[in-house]
Amino acid sequence: MITKQRPIFSKTFSSPSLTPSPSADIESICTLINNHPFPLQPLQPSLQLYLPSLSTNFVEQVLGRLFLGHCNGLKAFEFFDFATKQPNFHISSDSFEKIVHILSRMRDFDKVWDLLERTHHNFPSLLTTKSLSILLSRYAKHTSFEETIEAFEKMGKFFGGFNTEAFNVLLRAFCTQGEMKEARAVFNKMFSRFSPNTQTLNILLLGFKESGNITAMELFYHEIIRRGCTPNNVSYNIRIDALCKKGRSREAIKLREEMEEKNCSPTVETFTTLIHGLGISHNPKLAQKVFDDMVSRGLNPDTGAYNALINAYVRVGDTKTGRKLMGEMEEKGVGFDNTTYHTMFWGMKNFGDMKGIYGLYKRMVENRWVPKMCTVVMLMKCFCYSDCYKMGLKLWNYLVEMGCCPHGHALDLLVMELCRKGKLEEAYECCRQVLDRGRLPKGQAFGVLQRHLSQEGEKEILGDLVDTMKRLESALPTSQEYILGSNDSST
């Protein structure tokens, strides 16, 4: 028998863990925002109570955490709107770009355009090419070619016209979606309006590289060189990476030698690319040699370089050396990032090192690191498929504690495993937490939980969940991506 919890939409809201304080911490405020009942109560009165003052940096960090945690975007917008109304508060470009990202990710383009209109009139300096890039990338991903071009021209009115930098942003929007036919069409159509530069070259080279078409990349490279664009070390890095990804690391090494002949000095990124490519080729010894060569040239390896070398070792099952390299990173003050954790977890999982996974997970939690959702899903798979649902619950609770709303696939994995183990109360609580945060669990999890609740005769609890979902469906945008359980787990 499941003990009925506080109604998901209660008439009053309180946060006993918070007390009014001018120095409320980021995690507490993110938890307050995530836990606030949506859509029946406005959020701003609670923010007024707990946030009598705001700093620019604080707002930036809260919005960043809400974005990372896939918070209900409308609640994030309420927080942003609240901040803009505070006396003596100055909105930063970073905060503005984050809220544009949050709203465009949920495809509430109408609200984005309203925000851009207001910003154009009141704070025109906040309109940057980064905000343009964020919006156009979502248009390129979710709308037609024509609608993306129309959005680009419409944004031009806010900017008072566009230059080559904006042209490059438009090209990047299509290239990052792998739409190289469209990118070439834009290049040919607008070439006469703008003056392509080295960045234009690199954006298109990167697009061709990501599409896996090395032949097209090389043909375009020589074509645009004839048009007067000058390659730089980034151009060479992209071509080297393309060869590495095809397992042609020896050719990539020769291309690095050509760089030096053209007085284009290899950078840390060049060596990192080669190390990563040699890792793909399962050649950690040569990868280590390239790494050592980089150090001997006086180039200090950064997080990316170490990640590439760690990847080279864990791909062949040498997680021991991977852990050793992480220790070396700490000794040299080189920070970990999500790729560091993800690479090590991936290697340990593939080679059955559960003890190593538990140890690194503990280390990650002690460092208060919030992993990206791709890492969360991988860990949840590892825990649930290894009959370790308790670890899955610990991961879930840690993310909720850190102000995140875990991705739908992670919810599916955990809830289905909990139901299989007969832990219906825990499964119900996870779904309830998601609904409390204004997200819709429309993956397999809800269907499985629904069936088990029905079998156990929990009609009141089941009716409560279904009614809540209906309320949310009527309040949220119709975007499928905004439903928890979408395929967008990257950001």
N, C-alpha and C positions, 0 to 999 in steps of 0.2 A: 504494500500500500504506500503510495507516494504522499508524503505530507505536503499539503498545498502551501505554496510559497506566497509571499506578498504579490498581489495582483500586478501583472506586468504593466498595466496602466493604472496607477493609483491616483487618487484625487489630489494628494499632496506629495511633495517631494522633499526629502531631507537627505543630507549627507553627513551622518554622525562622525565620519572619520575626518571631516574638515572643520576647522574653526576659522571665523573671519580673520584674515591676516594679510597685511600688505606684501608679505613675502611668500605667499603660497607657492609651493613647488610645482614644477611642470607636470610631474606624474599625477599629483592629486587633482590638478585642474583638468587634465585629460580624462581622468577617471570620472570626475564630476560631469564633464560634457558627454562622455560615452554612456553614463548611467542615467542621464536625465531622460525622463519619459517623453517620447516623441510619438505623435505630433500634438498631443492634447494640451501641453503646457509650454509657454515660451521659456527659453533658456536664459534670456538676459536678466531677469530679476535675480536669479541665483548667482550669475556672474557679478552683478552689482554688489551682492552681499559679500562674496568671497574675494573680489578683486577691486578694492577701492582705488587702486592705482595700477598702471601698466607701464612696462618699458618696451621699447622697440625689440630688443633682443628676446625678451620673454615671449612676446607674441609670435615672433619668427619661430622659436623653438616649439611652442605649443602647436602651431599650424603644421610644422614639420612632423611632429609626432602623430598628429591626427591623420596626416596624409599617409605616413608609413603604416599606421594601424588600420587603414581602410575604414576610418570613422564615417558615420552618416554625414555626407557632404553638406546637407542643409543645416545641420547643427554646427558644423565647422564654419559655415558662412555666417550663422548667427553670432558666433564668437568674433569673427572678423568685423562684422558690422558693429558689434558692441565696442570693439577697440577703436574704430574710426570715430566714434561719437564722444570719446573721452577727451576732456579738456587738456590741452598742451601735449597731446599724443601725436607723434609724427609717424605716418605710415611709411614703411620702407618698401623699396622695390621688391625685396625678397618676400615680404609678407604678401604683397599684391600678386606676385608670380605664383606663390604657393596656393592662394585661394583660386586663382584662375585654373591652376592644375587640378585642384580638387573638384571644381565645378565642371570642367570640361571632361574629366575622367568619368563623371557620372552622366555625361552628355546632356547636361542642362544648359544647352547653348543659348537659350533665351535669357537666362539669368546672367550668363557671361557677357552677352552683348549689352544688357542693361548696366552691368558693372563697368564695362568699358566706356559706355556713353557718359556715365557719371564721373568716371576717373578722367576722361578727356576734358571735361568742363572744369573739374575742381582740382585735380592733381595731374596735369599732363606729363610731368616729369617721370611719373611712375610707368608710363607706357614705354616698354623696352623691347628690343628684338627678342629677348628671351620669352616674354609673355606672348609675343607674336608666334614664336616657335612652338610653345606649348599648345596654343590653340590650333595652329595649322596641322600639327602632328595628329591631333585628335580628329580633325576634319578629314585628313588624308586616310586615317584608319577606318572611320565609320561612315563617311559620306562619299558622294561621287566625285569624280575629277572636276566636273563643272562647279559643284558646290564649294570645293576647296579653293578653286581659282577665284570664285565670287567672294569668298571670305577674305582672301588675300587683298583683293581690290578694295573691299569695304574697309579693311583695317588701314589701308593706305590713306583714307580720309582722316583718320585719327592721327596719323603720323605726319600729315602734311606732305605726302609723297614718299616714295621709296628710293633706296639706293641699292648698290650691289650687295650690301650686307643682308638686306631684306630678301633680295632675289635668292641669295644662298640659303636663307632660312626656308623659303618655299621649296627649293630643290631638296633640301635635307628632309623635309616632311614626307616627300614621296620616296626618297631613297631609303629612309629608315623603315618604311613599310614594304620594301622590296619591289616597289612599283617603278621599275627602271624604264619601262616603255613610256610611262607618264612623265617621268623625270626628263627623259630625252626630249619629249614633246614640249615641255616647258622651256627647256634649254634652247631648243631651236626657235620656238615662238617668241621668246623674250630676249634673245641674245642681243638684238639691236638696241633694246631699251637700256641695257645695263652693260657694264664693262667687266666681263668675267676675269677673275683673278686666281691666284694660287689656291685660295680657299675653295673656289668653285670647282677647280680641278680635283681637289682632295675629297670633297663631298661626293662627287660623282664616282670617283675611283672607289671610295668606300662602299657606295651603293652597289656597284658592279661586283666588288669583292664579296659582299654579304650575299649576293644572289648566287655566288659560286661560279659565275661565268668569267673565268680568267681570260679567255680569248677576247670577249667583248671589252673587258677592262683594258687589256693591252692595246686593242685597236683604238679605243677612245683616248687612251693616254697619248699615243702618238699623234692622233688627230688634233687634240687640244694643244699639244706642244707646238704643232705647226701654226696654230692660231695665235701663238705668242705667250701662252702661259708658262711660267717658270716653275719646275718642280722643286720641292724642298725635302728636308729629311722626313717629313710626315708623308709625302707622296711615296717615297721609297719604303717607308715603314708599312704602308698599306699594301704595296705590291709584294713585299716580303711576307707579310701575313697571309696573303692570298696563296702564295706558293706553299707556305708551311701547312696551311689547312688542307692542302691537297697531298700532303706527305712529301712534297718536293723540297725538303729542307736543305739539301746540298745546293740546289739552284738558288735558294734564298740566301745562303752564305755567300755565294758568288755575287749576288746582287748587292749585298752589304759591302763587298770589296769594290764594286763599281761606284758605290756612293763615295767612298774615300777618294777614288780616282777623280771624281767630279767635284772634289773639295766640299762635299756635303757630309759633315761629320756625323757618325752614328751617335745616337743618344741612348739614354737608359731605356727608352721605349723600343728602340731598335733591337737592343740585346734581349729585352723582355719578350718581344715577339718571336725572336729566334729560339729562345729557351722554351717558350710555350709550344712552338712548332716541333721542336725535338722531343718534347714530352708526348705530343700526339703520335710521333713516330716511335714511341717507347724506347727512347735512347737517353736515359738519365745521365749516363757518363759524359756524353758529348754536351748535354745541357749544362752539366756542372762545369765543364771546361769553358763554355761560352760565358757562364756566370763569373768564373774566376778571371777570364780575360777582361770582362767589363770592369771588375774591381781593380785590376792591374793598371787600367787606363785612367784611374782616378775618378771613375763614375761611381757614385754611391747608390747601391741598390735600394729601391723603395719597396713599399708593400707589394706593388704589382710584380716586381722582379722576383721577390721571394715567393709570392703565390705561384708564379710560373714554374719555379724550381720545385716547390712542394708538389705541384701537380705532376711534374715529370716523374717524381719518385713514387707517389701514391698510385699512379696508373699501373705501375708494375708490382704493386702490393707492398712497397717499402714504406709503410706508415711510420715505422720507427724513425727513419731519417726525417720524415715530415715533422714529427714532434720535436726532433732535435733542431730543425730549422726554425720552428716557432719559438723555441727557447733562445735561439740566436737573435731572432727579431726583438724579443723582449730585452735582451742584453744591450742591443744597439739602439734601443728606443724607437724601433720601427713598429708602428701600430698594426694591429690586426684589422681586417675589414670583413665584410660578410663573405667574400670569396675565400678568405683564409679558412674561416670556420666551415663553409660549405664544402670546400675541397677536401678537408680532412674528414669531415663526417661522411662524405661520399666514398672516400677510399676505405674507411673503416667498415662502412656498411657493405661494400662490395666484397670485402675479404673477411667478413664475419667477425670483426673485432668489436663485439658488443661492450666489452670492458672498457676499451678505448673510447667508445662513444659516450658511455656514462661519465667517464672522467672528463672529457672535453666539454660535455654538456654542463657539468658542475662548474667547470672553469668559466664557461660563457655566462652562466647565471651570476656567479660571483663578480664578474666584470660588469654586470648589469647591461649586457649587450642584447639588443633587440634584433633578432635575425630577420632577414627578408622572408617573404612568404614562401618562396621556392625552397628555402632551407627548412622552414616550419613544416611544409608538406612532406619533405623527405624524412625528417625526423619522426613525424607522426606515422608515416608508413612503416618506418623501421620499428618503432615501439609497438604499434598495433599488430603488425605481421609477426612480431617475435613474442607475442603473448605477454606483452609488458604494458597493459592498458594503464597501469598506475603511473608509469612514466609519462604516458600520453596525457593523462590528467594533470600531472605536475607541469608539463609544458604548457598546456592550455591555461591553467591558473596563473602561471608566471606571465604569460602574454596579457591576460586580462588585467593582472596587477600592474603591468607596465603601461596600461592605457590603450592596448591594441584590441581590435576585433578580428580574431583569426579568420583566415580565408576559408571559403566554403568547402574546398576539397579536404582541408584539415578537419573541419567539422564532420563531414561525411565519414571519414576514416574513423574518427574517435567515437562518434555516436553509434555507428554500426558495430564496432567492437564492443562497446559498453552494452548494447542491446544483446549481443551474442552471449555476453557473460552474465546476462540477467541484471545488470546494473542500471535499471530504468530510471531511478531517481537521479543518478549522475548524468545520464543521457538527457533527461528532461531539463536539468539545470543548465547544461551547455546550450541547448536550444533557447532556453528562456533568456540566458545572458545575451545571446545574439539579438533576440527580439528587443530586449531592454535597450540595446544600443542602436535601435532603429534600422536593423538589417534584416533581410529576408532569407532564411535558410531554405532555398528551393532546390537543393540538390537531393541526393538519395537519402540523406540522413533523416529528413522530416518524414518521408514516406515509411521508412523502416520504424522510426519511433511511433508514428501514428498507428501502424499495424500492431505493435507490441502493446501500446497503451489500450487499444481497443480489445485485444485479447485478454488483458488483465482487468477489464471493466472500469478503467479510469476515464469515464466519460466526461466528468467535470473538468479534469485537467486537460484532456484532449480538446474539449470545446473552447476552453480558455485560449489555448495555443492557436486554434483555427481562427477564432474571432480576432485575435491580435494581428495575425497575418493579414486578414482582410482589411483591418484599419490601416496597416502600413502600406498595403498595395494601393489603397486609395489616396495616400498622402505622398508617396514617393514618385519620382519620375518613372515613365514607362520603360526607360532604358533597361535592356536585359543585362548590360554590364554592371548595373548598379545592384542587381540582385546578388546576394552573397551566394557564390557558387559559380560565378563567371570564370572564364578562362584567363582573365587578366590578373595574374598573381605577381607580376614583376615589380610594381612600385607600390 
